[in-house]
Amino acid sequence: MATYLIGTYIACEAPVHAIKVLERLVPSQPTVYWWNVLIRHAVRLRFLEDVLVLYRKMQRFGWKPDHYTFPFVFKACGDLPSFRRGASVHAAVCANGFESNVFVCNAMVAMYGRCGMLDDARQVFDELCVRGIGDVVSWNSIVAAYVQGGNKKNALKMFTRMVDDHRICPDVVSIVNILPVCASLSAWLQGKEIHGFAVRNGLVEDVFVGNAVVDMYAKCGMMDEANKVFERMMVKDVVSWNAMVTGYSQIGRFEDALALFEKMREEKIELNVVTWSAVIAGYAQRDHGYEALDVFRQMQVCGSEPNVVTLVSLLSGCASVGTLLHGKETHSYAIKRILDVDGNDPGDDLMIINGLIDMYAKCKSVKVAQMMFDSIATKEKNVVTWTVMIGGYAQHGEANDALELFSKMLGQEIFIKPNAFTIACALMACSRLAALRLGKQIHCYVLRNQYESMVVFVANCLIDMYSKSGDVDAAQVVFDNMKQRNAVSWTSLMTGYGMHGCGEDALRVFDEMRRAGWMPDGVTFVVVLYACSHTGMVEQGMKYFNSMSDEYGVVPGVEHYACMVDLLGRAGRLDEALKLIEGMPMEPTPIVWVALLSACRLHPNIELGEHAANRLLELESENDGSYTLLSNIYANARRWKDVARIRSLMRHTRIKKRPGCSWVEGKKGTAAFFVGDRSHPLSQEIYKILGDLILRIKAMGYVPETSFALHDVDDEEKGDLLFEHSEKLALAYGILTSPAGAPIRITKNLRVCGDCHTAICYISTIIDHEIILRDSSRFHHIKKGSCSCKGYW
C-alpha cells in the first residue's frame, strides 16, 4: 500500500509527499528503488542541488545507496559542477564496495571529466582497464572527458587506442564524440579513417553519425566529400542540411549555400535558427549587408527566434555596408531580447556588445563605439573587445588613438594577450601614420611571442607597414622569411615597390610570383600598372595591359583603365589617354577623369582639363581634389577669375578643400603641422631654421614656384605663403630633432606641393639627412639633390 502511494505521488508530480511517506518506512533494499526514482526525476528536471539533498536524506534515514543511485548522483555533481561533492561520493562508492561496478565507475569518469579533473578521470578509467571490466561506455566517457577539457589531441589518441583494443567495438556514440574533434583540429585524414571505420561497421547509416561525418568534412573545408556523404544519407534531418549550408557559407561557396537553402524551402524542411544564421553570416562575409537584413526579416516572418550568433552576423552585415540606421535597429532589438535578460549568459551579452562596437566603428560612429567600450568593466573585456575598438580607430577614427589603446591593452593589470587580429589592427594604424618606430616595436613583440610562427596575414600587415613607413627593404626581408605566402603577400610587396618608384623591383616580384605558380588576378594587374605609371615605364605598362585578357584571362576593369590613363598622362601623352577613355567598353568613372585632370595639371592643357572637370561635374563627383587640380591649372595660366569661379563653385556646393597636413617622427613621438602652423612649442626655432635654409637655397638658384600659391597677389607675397607649407615645417622640425645622418620621414595627407618638392631637393644638398617623404600618391626618397620619383609624381 505504501509503495503504491509513493508511486502515485511521484506520478502526480508531488515528490515532497512521496518523501514524507518514505521517511516513515523501515529501510529495506527493495524500497531504495523509490529513492532512485526520486533522484532520477530531479536529475531529469535539472534540480541538481535537490539530487544531493535527496542523496544525503536517504542516508540519514538509514537507506544505503545502490549501483543505480550513484550514477545519477555523479551526473548531478558533474553537471553542477562540484568536484568536492563528487569526490566525497567517490569515497562512499569505495566504502560501499561498488568500485568494481562498471556502471558506477563509468559515471565517475564522466563526473570527473565534467568537473575538468582529467587526471582523476584518467586514473579511474585506468583502474577499470586493470580490473578488466571496462566497456565501450568507459572508453566513450574518457574520450568525452578529454573533449570537454579541451585536450583534443589526447581525445584522438584515446579513440585510436580504443579502436586498436579488439575487445572493444566503438559504437555510434564513439563516432559522434570523436568526429567534432577531427573537425576542430582540421585532422581530415583521421576523420576520413573514422568515416571508413563507420562504413565498414555499418554505423554510417545512423543519422547522427551521418551528420557528424558531413559536419567534419564541412568544417575541414572538404565540401565535395561532405556533399557525397550528404547525398548518400537515406535519412536526413535539419541538422544534416544545416551542416551543408554552414559549410558552404564558411568556405565562400555562397551560391551553393544559397541553392541548398532554397532547396530546403522547396522541400518544406523546417528551417531553424542555425539555418537562418548560416545564410545571414554568408551574406555578411561577402559584404552583402542588405541581403543579410532581408533574410533576417524573412526569419522573423517565419517566427524563428534569432540567437546571439544571428545578431552578431547581422551586425557584421550592417557594418560591411555602413548602414548605421539598420545597425541601430539591431541594437534596439538586442536590448529588448537578449542584453541584460535575467538568466542570460554574460558571455552572450559580451558577444553582442563586441559586435555593436565593431558595427558603430565601421559605420564611422567611433564616439558611440568608444562609449560602449568604456561602459564595459575592464575585467569583463576580452581580446575581441579590445581588438574591435583598436580596429575601429585604425580604420575609421584616429590611428594615434588606436596605438594608444593598444599600448593601454598591453599595460592592463589583468593582462589580455593580443591575438593576431589585434596585432594586424595595430600595424594598420602604424601604416596610416608611417610610424616606423612603433611598427618595429610591434614586430619585435610578434617575434618574441611567436604568433604561430608568424600568421600569414600578420606577416602581410608587416610588409604593408614597412612599405608605407618608408622601409621597403625591411618589407622584402619579412617576405623572404615567410614560411607560407598567399596572393596578398606578393601583391603587398609589389605595391610597396611601386609606391617607392622601384618599378623594376615590382616587375621582378611579379615574375617571381608567376614562377612560384600564382596566377595574377585583377588586383595584381592594378599594382603592376601602378608601378609602371610611377616609374615612367610606359611601354612595359602597355604590354601588360594588352596581355591581361589574352594571356591571363583577366578582363580589364575601370580601375585598370584609370591606371593606363595615369600612365599615359604622366608621360605627357594626353591625346592617347583621351583616346583610351573614349574607347572604354564601360562608362568612365570619376577616378578615370581625375587621372586625366591630374595629367593636365602636370602637362598644362587647359582645354582638356576643363573637359575632364566638366565630366566630373556631370558625374556629381564631390572630390575636393578635382576642383583643386582645375584651380591649379587656371592659376598656372594666371587666369585668376577662373580660380575665383572654381572657389565660388566649391562654396556653393559645400565642398571644402582638405587642409594640407604633414607629420614627422621626432625623438618624442610624432609631430603634425598644418600650413602656417605656429602652435608647436618649438615653433620659433622651426621657422628660424627654415628661413636660413630658404636663404641658402635661393643663393644656389632656387626660385619659388609661385603657381602653387593659389592667390592673386604679387610673387613676393606668394613666396611667403609657400614658405609656410606643412611639409617644409615638418622638414625643419625633423632637422631640429633628428640625430646627425638619421633619415627624416615625413608623411603628407595630400599630394606634395611642387614648390616644396623642388625646395626639399635643394635642401637635401646642404644637410646630411636622407628625406623620405610619403604623400597621398607615392614615396619620394630625396638625397643629395635628387629624388627617386624622377619627376613621375
N, C-alpha and C positions, 0 to 999 in steps of 0.2 A: 504493500500500500504506500509506504514512504517513498520507494523508488519511483512508483507511478506518479506521485505528487511532484517529486523533483523534476521528472521528465516533462510534466505538464507546465510547471513554472518556467522551465528553460524554453519550451516551445512557445510560450506566451510572452517571451522577452521580459521575464521577471526574475532575473538571476539573484537579486537580493533575497527574495523569498525562498528560492532554492537553497541558498547558502544557509539560511536560518534553519531549514529542515535538516540539512547535512550536519549542522553543529550539534543537533540533538541525537544523532545516530551514534551507535557504538562503532568505532573504526574497524573496518574489515577490508580485506583485499578486493572483493568484488565492488564495493562502493567507491573505491578510488576512481573507478570509471567515470563517476559523475563529476568529481573534481576535474578530471581531464577534459570532460565535455565543456565545463565552465571556462577552463583556461583556454581551450581551443577557440571557444566562442569569443573571448576577449581579444585573442590574437587576431581573429578574423575582422573584428571591429576596430582594430588598431588601438585598443585601450591597453597600451603596453605596461603602464605602471600598475594597472589593475591585475595584470597577469602575475606580477611579482607579489602583490598583496595577497592574491589567492594562494600562491605557492607557499608563502610564509604561514598563512592562516591554516591551510590543510595540515601542515606540520605541527602547528601549535595545538591543534585538536587531536593529534595522535595518528593521523594518516601518513603512511610512507609513500613518497613518490615512486612511480614505476617507470619502466622504459618508454611508456607513452607520455608521461609527464615531462621528462627532461627535454626532449626535442622542442616542445612548444615554449618552455621557459627559456631555453637557449635562443630561440628565434626572437623572443621579446628583448632579451639582453643585447642581441646583435643589432636589432632594428632601432633601439633607443639612441645611440649605442651606449652600453655600460659595461666596460671591461671589468671593473671591480666586482660588480654583482655576478657577471658571467663567470669569473674566476672562482667565486665562492660556491656557485652551483657546480662547477667542475669538481671542487673538493667534495661536495655532497655525493656526486656520482661515484667517486672513488670509495667514499665511506660506505655507500650502499651496495658496492660490488657490481656496478654497471660499466666499469671501464673496459670490458671486453664486448660490450654490446655495440654492434656496428652502427645501428640506427642512432644511438645516443652519441657515439663518437663522431659520426658524420655531422650531426647538428652542432657539436662542439667545434669542429673545424670551421664550419660556416660562421659560427658566432665570433670566433677569434678573427676571422677574415674581415667581417663587417666592422669589427672594432679597430681594424688597422694593425692588429698584433700578428704580423705574418710569421714571426719566429715561433710563437706559441702554436699557431695553426699548423705550421710545418712539423713541429715536434709531435703533436697529437696524431697527425697523418702518418709520420714515420713509425710511431708505435703501433698503429693499425697494421701497417705493412709487415712489421716484425712479427706480430701475432698471426699474420696470415689471414686476417678477417676483412681486409679492405675490399671494397667492391667498386663498381663504376661510379656510384654516388660519392664515395670517398674521393676518388680522383677528380670528379666534377667539382667537388667542394673546394679542394686545394687550388685547382686551376682558377675557379671563380674568386677565391681569396686573393690570389696574385693579381688578377684583373682589377678587382675593386681597390687594391692597394696601390695601383699604378705601376706595378712591377711586371710589365707586359712581356718582357723577354723571358723572365722566369716562367711565366704562364705558358709561353710557347714551348719552352724546354720540358715542362711537366707534361704537356699534352703529347709531345714526342715520346717521352718515356712511357706514357700510358699506352700509346699505340704499339710500342715495342714489347710491352708486357702481354704475352699471349694468353694469360689467364683473364685479362680484361678486354672487353669489346666496347669501344666508345659508342654511345648512343646519340639520339637526337640532341639532347641537352649538351653533350660534349661538343658537338659540331657547332651548335648555336652559340655556345660560350666562347669558342676559340676563333671563329671567323672574324668577329669585330676586332680582335687583337691584331690579326693579319692586316686588316684594313687600316688600323691606326698606325701600324709600323710600316705601311706600304710594302709588306712582305708578301707580294703577289705570288712568288714562287712557292712558298709554303702554303699559301691559300689555295693554289692550284692543286697541290698534292692532297690537301684535305678534301677539296672538291672531288678528286679522283677516288679517295677512300670512301666518301659518301656515296658515290655512284656504284662502286664495287659492292658495297654492303647494303644497297637498297634503301639508303636513308634519304637520298635526294628527292624522293617522291613526297616527303613530308613538306608541307607548305612553309613551315618555319625554317627548315634547312634551306629550301629553295630561295626564300627571301634573304637569308644570311649570305648565301653564295652570291646572289645578284648584288647585294649591298657591298660585299667585299670587293668584287670586281669593279663596281662603280666608283668606290672610294679610292681604288688604286688607279683610276683613270682608264681602265680597260673596258670601255663601254661596248665594244663589239662582242667580247666574251660574255659580258653581262647580258647583252641582248639575246645571245644564243641560249643561255640558261633560261631567261625570261620566256622566250618563245616556246621552249620545250616543257614548261611547267603546265601540268594538267589542271592544277587548281591554283588560282591567283586570288589574292585579296588586295585591299587598298595599299597595304604595306609594300607589296610587290611592285605595283605601279609607281608608288612614291619613290622607291629606291631608284627606279629608272629615270623618272623626271628629275629628281635631285642630282643624280649622277651626270646626266647630260648638261644640266644647268651649270654645275660646278666646273666642268672642263671647257665650257664655252660653246658647246654644240647646242645653242639655244633653239635653233629651228627644230631639231629633233625633240627637244624637251617640250616645245610648244605643240608639236604634232601629236605627241603622246598625251599631252594634257587635253587636247581637243578630242582625241580618241576616247579618253576616259569619259568625257561628257556625252559623246555619242552612244557609248555602251552603257550609259546611266550608272556608272560606278560612282558611289558616293564619295565626293571629294572631302577630305578632312583638312585640318589646319596645316599639316605638313605639305600637302599638295599645293595649296594656295601659296604658302610661304616660299616654296621652291620656285614657283613661277615669278612671284614678286621679286625674289632675290636675283633671279636670272635677268630680269629686265633691268634691275638696279645696277648689276655688274656691267651691263652693256651701255650704261648711261641713258637708258630709255625710261626716264623717271615718270613721264606722263602715262606711259603704258602700264607701269607698275601701279600707279594710282588708280587707273581704270580697272585693273584686276582686283585691287583692294575693294573697290566699290562693288564689283560683282560678288566678291566674297561676302560682303555684308548683306547684300540682297539675298544670297543663298542661306543666310542665317548661321554661317560658320563663324565662331568666335576667334578672333586673332589672338596670338600669344606674343611673347616677348620677341621671338625671332622674326615674326611677321612685321612688327612695328619697327624693329631695328633695320630690317631690309627696306621697309617703306621710307624711313628717314634717309637711308642711303640713296634711294631713288630721288627723293626731293633734293638732296644735296647735289646729285650729279647734274641736274638741270637748273639748279639755283632758284627753285620755286619756293620762296620764303613763305608765301601765303599758305600753301598746302602743308609745308613743314610745321607752321603754327597750328593748323587744324589737327595734324597728327599729334602735336604736343598736347593739345586740349583733350583729345581722345585718350591719350596715355594717362593724363591726370585723372580722368573720370574712371577708367577701367583698370589701371594697373598700379600707378605710382601711389605709394603710401597706403595701399589697401591692406586691411588687417590680415595677418597670416601670410602675406606675400613674402617671397624670398628676397632679402635685401640685395642679393646678387643680381636678381632680375631688374630691380629698380636701378642699380648702377649701370647695367647694360643699356637701359633706355636713356638714362641721363648722358652716358657717353655718346650714344647715337645723336642725342639732341645737341650736345656741344659741337659735334662734327658737322651736323646739318647747319646750325646757325653760323659757324665759322665759314663754311663753304658757300653759304648764301650771303656772305660779306656783312653779317651782323656780329662782328667779332666782340663787341662790347657785351652783347647778350650772352654769347658763349662764355666770356670771361666771368660774368656774373654767376652763371650756372656752375662753372668750375670752382669759383670761390665759395659757393654755397655748400660744397661737399667737404666734410671734415677731412683733414689731412690723412688721418689713419684709415679712412674709408676709400681713399683714392687708390686705384690700381694703375698698372702700367699703361693700360688703354686710355684712362682718363688723362694722364699727363701727355700721352702721345697725340691724341686728337687735338688738344689745346695747343701744343707746340706746333703741330702740323697746320692748324688754323692760322696761327700767327705767321708761320713761314710762307704760306701760300697766299693768304688774303689779308694779312694785317701788317704788322711791323716785324721785319726779320730780327731787329735788335731785341724785341720782346720775346721772340721765340728762343733766342740764345740765352737770354736772361732766365727764362723759365726752365730751360734745360739745365742750366747751372744750379738753379734752385732745387730741381728734382734730385740732382746728384748730392746736394748738401743736406737733404732731409734727415732728421733723426731716425725716422722709420725708413730705412733705405729700400728703394724700389729699383731694381736693376733695369736700365733701359733695354728694350728689345731692339731688334734690327730695324723695325719701322720708326722707333724713336730716333735712332741714330740717323736714319735716312732723312727725317724731317729736320734735324739739327744741321745736317750737311747742306740741305736745300737752303736753309737760312744763310749759311756761310756763303753759298754760291751767289745769292742775291746781293750780299753785301761785299763780295770779293774779300771776305775776311779770312785771308790765308793763314794767319797765325792761329786763330781759333780752329780752323779746319784741320790744321796739322795736329793740334791737341786732341781733337776728336779722333783722328786717325790713330794716334798713339793709344788712346783709350780702347779703340776697337782691337788693336793688335794685342794689348795686354790682356783683354778679357776674352779673346779667342771666340769671336762670334761665328761659331760653326765654321771655323777656318775661312772666315770672310764670306758671308752670304753674297750671292751674285749681285743682288740689287744694291747692297751696301757698297760693294766694290764699284758698281756703276755710278753711284752717287759720289764716291770719292773721285772718280775720273772727271765727272762733271764739275765738282767743286774745285779741283786743281786747275782744270781748264779755264773756268770762269774767274779764278783768282789770279790768273796770270802765270801759272807754272805748268805748262803743257808737258814739260819733260817729266815732272813727277806723275802726271796723269799716265804717261807711257809706261813708267815703272810699275804703277798699280796694275795696269792692263797686262804687262808681261808676267806678273806674279800671280795672275788669276788661274786657279786650277780648272775652273769652269767658266765659260763665256756664253752669252746669248747675243741676239741681234743688237740689243740695246748697247752692249759693251762696245761692239765695233762702231756703231753709229755715234756713240758719245765721244769716242776718241777722234773719229773723223771730224765731228763738229768742232771739237777743241782745236784741232789743227787749222780748220777753216777759219775760225774766229781770230786766230793769231796770224792769218795770212800765210800759212805754210801749206799752200795748195799741193805742192809735190808730195809732202808727207801724207796729206789727206788721201791723195790718189794711191800712194803706196799702201796705206792701210786698206783701202778699197780692194786693191788687187790681192792682198793677203787674205782678206775676208772671203773672196771668191775661191781662192786656192784651198782655204780651210773647209770649203763645202757649203758655205752660207749663200743662199740666193738673195740678192738685193731686192728690196721692195720699194714702194713709192717714197717712203721716208728716207731710205738710203740715198735715193737719187736727188731728193731735195738738198741733202747735206753735200753731196758731190757737186751739184751745180752751184750751191752757195760758196763752196771752197774755190771753185773755178772763178766765180764772179769777184771774190775778194782778193784774188791774186792776179787778175788780168789774164787768165788762161782761157781766152775766147774760143780758140779752135778746139781745145780739148773739151770745153763745156758743150759746144755744139755737137761734137762727136758723140758724147754720152747721151745728150738729149735725143739725138736722132736714132740711137741704138736701143733706147729704152723698150720700145714696143716690140721691135723685131727680134732682138737677142734675148731679152729678159721677160717679155710678156707683161710689162708694166705700162699701162696706158697713161700718158701724161695727163696730169690734173691741172687745175688752175694754179696751184702753188708752183708747179714746175714751169709753167709759162711765165709766172711772175719772176722766177729766178732767171729765166732767159732774157726777159726784158731788162732786168737789172744788170745782167752780164753784158748785153749789147750796149745798154745805156752808159754804163761806166766807161766803156771803151770808146764812147763818142759816136757810136753807130745808131743814131736816133731814128733815122729813116727805116733801117732794118727792124728796129724794135717796134715801131708803129705798124709796119707791115705784118710782123708776127702777131701783134694784138688783133689786127683786122682779120687774120686767118684763123683765129682760135675757134675750135669746134664748140665752145661754150661761151656764155656771156662773161666778159671780163668782170672781175670783182674789184672792189676798191684797192686791194693790195697790188693789182697789176698797174692801175693808173698811178698809184703813189710811186711805184718803181720808176715809171716813165717821168713823172713830175720831178723826182729826185735827180734823174739824169739831166733834165732840162735846167736844173739849178747848177749842176756841175759843169755842163757844157752849154752856156747861155743860149736859150732858144725860147723867146717869149711866146711866140705864136703856138708852138707845140705845148708849152707849159700851160697856156690858157685853155687849150683844147682838153688836156688831161684834167685840169681843175674843174672845167665845166662838166665833164663826165662824172667826176666825183660828186659834184653838187646834185646831178640828176639821180645818183645812187643814194643821195641823202647821207653821205658819209660825214660823220661828226669827228673826224680825226683832226685834232688841232695842228698836227704836223703838216698836213696838206696845205692848210692856209698859210702856215709859216713859210713853207717852201715857195709858194707862189709870191708871198710878200718879199721873200729874199730875191727872187728873180726880178721883181719890179725895182727893188732897192738897188740892185746891181746895175740896172739900166737907168737909175736916178729918176724913176717915174714915181715921185712921192705922192701924187694924187691917187695913183692906183694902190700904193701902200696904205694910204689912209682909208681908201674904199674897202680894202680887204679887212682892215682892223674894225671898221664900222660894221661890216657884214658879220664878223665874229661876235661883236657885241650884240647885234640884232638876233643872232641865232643862239646866243648864250653859250658860245663855245669859248672856253678860256684856255689860253696858252699855258701849258705846264711850265712852271718856273724851272730854270736850269739849276741843278744841284749836283755838287761834286763832293765826294768823301775820300778820305785818305787815312791809311793806318799810321798812327803815331806811336810813341813809346807807351802811352797810357790809353790804349783803345783807339777808336775811330773818330775822326773829327769831320763834320759836314759843313759845307759852305754854300751859300746862295750868292747870286750876283750882288755886288756891293755890300757884302756881309761884313759888319763890324762888331758882331756880338761875341766873338771869341775872346777869351781873356788875353791872348797873345796878339790881338788884332793890330796893335801899333807896330810890333816887331815884324808881323807878316807884311804889312803894307810898306814898311821901310825896305825889307829885303826885296820885295817885288819891284819897288821903284828903282832901286840900284840896278837890278837885273835888266829892266827895260831900258835904262840909260845906256848900259854896256852893250846890249844887242843892237840898239839903234846906231851906235858908233860902228858896229860891224856890218850895217847895211839893212837891218830890219826896218820895214815900213809898215805901220798898221794897215790892215786890210779893212778900210772903213765901211765897205759894203756890208759887213757883218753887224754893224751897228744900225739898226733899222729906225733911224730918226732923221728928220730933215733939219739937221744942224750942221755947223761947219765941221771940217775934217778934224780940227784940233779937239773939239768937244767930243767927237766920235771916238777919237783915240783914248780919251779919258774914260768913256763908257766901256770900251774894250778892255781897258786896264783892270777893271773890277770884275771881269768874268770869273765864274766859280772855279773853273779848272786852274786858272792862274793863281788864285788864292790858295787852292789846295796844294799846288806845287810849292808855293812859298812856305807853307806850313810844313810840308814834307822835308824841305831843305833845312828848315829851322830845327826840326826834332829828330831827324834820322842820323844814325852814325855814318861817318865818312865811308863812301863807297857802297853803302847798302841801297838796294833798289827802292825806288819810291813808287808805290802802287796807288794809282788814282782811279776812281770809278765815277762816271757821269751818267745821269739818268737819261739824257738826250744825246744826240749825235754831237761830237766835239765841234766847237766853233772853228771855222777855217783859219781865222786870225790866231786863235790860241794854238792851233796845231803848228802854224809857222813859227810863232814866238817860242813855243816849247822846244822845237827843233834847234833854234838858235841857242836857247838857254842850255841845252844839253852839251854844247861845245865848251861851256865855261864852268861846268860842275862835274864832279866825279861820279854822280849817280846815274844809273840807268833809270829811265822813266817808263813805267808800264802803265799805259792809260787805256782803260776799258770804257767804251761808250756804248750806246744802245745798239750799235751795228757790229762792232768788232774790237779787237785789241790793237794797240799801237805800241810797239817796243821802240822807244826813241833813245838813241845813244850817239854821241859824237856827231850830231848834226843831221843824222839820217833816221828815217822811220821805216819800220818793217812793212808798212802798208804800201809803200812805193807810189803813193798818190791814189790808190784804189780804196777810197773811203767815202 
